[in-house]
Amino acid sequence: MLTFIINHFSDFIIALTSIVTGASALTALTPGDKDDKVMSKIKNVLDICALNIGNAKTA
């Protein structure tokens, strides 16, 4: 299992960035606030995973 993850790590990164890009585009194209709230929650989870906590800034 670990070797599978190591061998396909770049595929996982591509999939994650594609999901975030698609969700951002959907949020920008739709006028509602409900999807903006969902995207905000997803972004907060990704920030925690990336250790962007407190005063840390993204590059």
Sequence and secondary structure as in RCSB ss.txt:
>XXXX:A:sequence
MLTFIINHFSDFIIALTSIVTGASALTALTPGDKDDKVMSKIKNVLDICALNIGNAKTA
>XXXX:A:secstr
 HHHHHHTHHHHHHHHHHHHHHHHHHHHH   SHHHHHHHHHHHHHHHHTT  TT    
